[in-house]
Amino acid sequence: MDPLKELREALDRTDREILEKLRERLALVGEVARLKAAGLPFLRDHERERELLDRIERHARELGLDTFRAVEIYREVLAMSLKVQEEAMLRRSSAERSAANAHRVAYQGVPGAYSHLAAQKYFANPAGELELVGFPTFAAALREVERGDAGFAFLPVENTTAGSINETYDLLRHTDLSIVGEEVWDVRHCLLALRPCEPTSLARVLSHPQALTQCRSFLASLPGVEPVPFGDTADAARQVRDDGNPAVGAIASEEAARLYGLHVIAREIADQPENWTRFVVVSAVERVPDPRIPAKTSLVLTTPHRHGALAHCLNVVAEHGLNLTKLESRPVPRRPWEYMFYVDVEGSLAEAPVAAAVAALRADCPYLKVLGSYPARTTERGRVDRFDRPRRRGPRQP
């Protein structure tokens, strides 16, 4: 082997070890921050910082290193440590606010939207105390929880017809919040109008682009009807009500028709009879489920740039006896032809095989983030909904 290549590989390993030790140090700093948040009246201990830098200078001199640069490096390490403590304490404050606002659930849309209906289903137990708050975007709903002004965000992540909702996954990757639950909703699109009429009498139909796509065949059967993309299904229904134009309809839920005083003029209009959307519940307070509860753990990771790297990661999952329930690739931003992988496995981090597998993956992957461990609703053991429930067939008219 080329001696220069051997030396460079040794340097690469050493650099990795240095960074791993730095990560270990910052994890300890996070623990210190939690202790300070629990009662210590200060964030920075200037006397301790001076003692540390003096000690680093002595160690550097003993090891024959440049003392000036060694101390400067550690000044940067202290700056990183301070930032970790600040963020940990801010997260604690946000988590405490979120806990105080656990009755508030942020979602994207308006009352009658599928997110709103599915959130009512998931949070059915605390009836009377629940406050569902709609926002115009997924990001705005998530920010409400990050600030601590809501206890949970309720976001769609995938649909059995349209696939994954990439915007939600990208947002989850960039937040410190955790997935703490999931829910599924049986989407049943209806055509709504101001008054009872034949669907062919409409000139335009408003709805979310995905809903229009999912009802493409039905809309194609209505000559002269123009599909018009709208921000949200239920908001489209509200717009039909507000416009008061009998030639305009909306594709939305039957509940939206009831809320906005519209008439259902056709039911079951989706091209695919089975149309389920999966939602995740996101919180500032991590809640790893008891091992006795059927659970899932969601991860996002990148693999080393070498032959067979993904296969190795999948082998790690298999060797620990875990069932892989999702594997999806997404491009790494600003790095053409490189990919990150979203992975779901059965089990929670409270179970030894899952914890061991995640530790093994973390040691080998350049980047790994646990999005959350949570009770499952889409695995065989955790399923409570009938995904094969028969639909009402026959005429689509109500």
Secondary structure as the mmCIF struct_conf table of DSSP 4:
data_model
#
loop_
_struct_conf.conf_type_id
_struct_conf.id
_struct_conf.beg_label_comp_id
_struct_conf.beg_label_asym_id
_struct_conf.beg_label_seq_id
_struct_conf.end_label_comp_id
_struct_conf.end_label_asym_id
_struct_conf.end_label_seq_id
HELX_RH_AL_P HELX_RH_AL_P1 PRO A 3 ALA A 37
TURN_TY1_P TURN_TY1_P1 ALA A 38 GLY A 39
BEND BEND1 PRO A 41 PRO A 41
BEND BEND2 LEU A 43 LEU A 43
HELX_RH_AL_P HELX_RH_AL_P2 HIS A 46 GLU A 62
TURN_TY1_P TURN_TY1_P2 LEU A 63 GLY A 64
HELX_RH_AL_P HELX_RH_AL_P3 THR A 67 ALA A 100
TURN_TY1_P TURN_TY1_P3 ASN A 101 HIS A 103
STRN STRN1 ARG A 104 GLN A 108
BEND BEND3 GLY A 109 GLY A 109
TURN_TY1_P TURN_TY1_P4 PRO A 111 GLY A 112
BEND BEND4 ALA A 113 ALA A 113
HELX_RH_AL_P HELX_RH_AL_P4 TYR A 114 TYR A 122
TURN_TY1_P TURN_TY1_P5 PHE A 123 PHE A 123
TURN_TY1_P TURN_TY1_P6 ASN A 125 GLU A 129
STRN STRN2 GLU A 131 PHE A 135
BEND BEND5 PRO A 136 THR A 137
HELX_RH_AL_P HELX_RH_AL_P5 PHE A 138 GLU A 146
TURN_TY1_P TURN_TY1_P7 ARG A 147 GLY A 148
BEND BEND6 ASP A 149 GLY A 151
STRN STRN3 PHE A 152 ASN A 159
TURN_TY1_P TURN_TY1_P8 THR A 160 ALA A 162
STRN STRN4 GLY A 163 SER A 164
HELX_RH_AL_P HELX_RH_AL_P6 ASN A 166 ARG A 173
TURN_TY1_P TURN_TY1_P9 HIS A 174 HIS A 174
BEND BEND7 ASP A 176 ASP A 176
STRN STRN5 SER A 178 ASP A 186
STRN STRN6 CYS A 190 ALA A 193
BEND BEND8 LEU A 194 PRO A 196
HELX_RH_3T_P HELX_RH_3T_P1 PRO A 199 SER A 201
BEND BEND9 ALA A 203 ALA A 203
STRN STRN7 ARG A 204 SER A 207
HELX_RH_AL_P HELX_RH_AL_P7 PRO A 209 GLN A 214
TURN_TY1_P TURN_TY1_P10 CYS A 215 CYS A 215
HELX_RH_AL_P HELX_RH_AL_P8 ARG A 216 ALA A 220
TURN_TY1_P TURN_TY1_P11 SER A 221 SER A 221
BEND BEND10 LEU A 222 LEU A 222
TURN_TY1_P TURN_TY1_P12 PRO A 223 GLY A 224
HELX_LH_PP_P HELX_LH_PP_P1 VAL A 225 VAL A 225
STRN STRN8 GLU A 226 PRO A 229
BEND BEND11 GLY A 231 GLY A 231
HELX_RH_AL_P HELX_RH_AL_P9 THR A 233 ASP A 243
TURN_TY1_P TURN_TY1_P13 PRO A 246 ALA A 247
STRN STRN9 VAL A 248 ALA A 252
HELX_RH_AL_P HELX_RH_AL_P10 GLU A 254 LEU A 259
TURN_TY1_P TURN_TY1_P14 TYR A 260 GLY A 261
STRN STRN10 HIS A 263 ALA A 266
BEND BEND12 ASP A 271 PRO A 273
STRN STRN11 TRP A 276 SER A 283
BEND BEND13 ALA A 284 VAL A 285
HELX_LH_PP_P HELX_LH_PP_P2 VAL A 288 ASP A 290
TURN_TY1_P TURN_TY1_P15 PRO A 291 ARG A 292
BEND BEND14 ILE A 293 ILE A 293
STRN STRN12 ALA A 295 THR A 302
BEND BEND15 HIS A 305 ARG A 306
TURN_TY1_P TURN_TY1_P16 HIS A 307 GLY A 308
HELX_RH_AL_P HELX_RH_AL_P11 ALA A 309 GLU A 319
TURN_TY1_P TURN_TY1_P17 HIS A 320 GLY A 321
HELX_LH_PP_P HELX_LH_PP_P3 LEU A 322 ASN A 323
STRN STRN13 LEU A 324 PRO A 331
HELX_LH_PP_P HELX_LH_PP_P4 VAL A 332 VAL A 332
TURN_TY1_P TURN_TY1_P18 PRO A 333 ARG A 334
BEND BEND16 ARG A 335 ARG A 335
TURN_TY1_P TURN_TY1_P19 PRO A 336 TRP A 337
STRN STRN14 TYR A 339 GLU A 346
BEND BEND17 GLY A 347 GLY A 347
TURN_TY1_P TURN_TY1_P20 LEU A 349 ALA A 350
BEND BEND18 GLU A 351 GLU A 351
HELX_RH_AL_P HELX_RH_AL_P12 ALA A 352 ASP A 364
BEND BEND19 PRO A 366 PRO A 366
STRN STRN15 TYR A 367 PRO A 375
BEND BEND20 ARG A 377 THR A 379
TURN_TY1_P TURN_TY1_P21 GLU A 380 GLY A 382
BEND BEND21 ASP A 385 ASP A 385
TURN_TY1_P TURN_TY1_P22 PHE A 387 ASP A 388
HELX_LH_PP_P HELX_LH_PP_P5 ARG A 389 ARG A 392
BEND BEND22 GLY A 394 GLY A 394
BEND BEND23 ARG A 396 ARG A 396
#
